[in-house]
Amino acid sequence: MPKSINIDHKHSRAIVREIGEKLRTTMEPERELPANVRTQINRLRELEEQSPSIRPADERADKPRR
């Protein structure tokens, strides 16, 4: 097993957001997702809403979610 890497909360949240954005762009919106994937995506959205943004306000691109 690889050694664990300690990263701070800001970077952790940025990674989670990036993964979520990539998933949203690669998944077909009309296709029904398995229940466990929907649950995980919803959990990521909840966590994203709870965490502060690490990008400056002028770089934020608030996009509507699908």
C-alpha positions, 0 to 999 in steps of 0.5 A: 500500500502506498504511503499516505499523503497529508494535504490540507483541507483547501487542497482536498476540497479542490481535488474533490471539486475537480473530480466532480466537474470531470464526472459531470462532463464525462457522464451522459445526462440522459443515462440513468445512473446506478443508485450508488453513483447517484448517492456519491455524487449527491454527497460530493455536492453536499460537501462542495456546498459546505466548503469555502471556495479557494478560487478568487471571486473573479475566477469563479464560474458558477455553473448550473448543475445538471 
